[in-house]
Amino acid sequence: MPEIIQRVEEALNNIRPYLEADGGNVKLLEITEDKVVMLELEGNCVSCPMSSMTMKAGVEDAIRRAVPEISKVMAVNI
């Protein structure tokens, strides 16, 4: 599992500059046994009306491309 965590973090690092440009960020909380990535949105991403779209089209897409074995990506605070 450490290798999967590293690959997910690398995927997040690739999109972080875009989130940070708008005052937001994302934090990896855990990856469950059934390969569900649990994230927490931070900063402006928490209150942004586009955060669910950002999660689906940006964050989830980046993670799934880098780590295809991930079954689901979820944010705990949207």
Secondary structure by P-SEA (a helix, b strand, c coil): caaaaaaaaaaaaaaaaaaaaaccccccccccccbbbbbbbccccccccaaaaaaaccaaaaaaaacccccccccccc
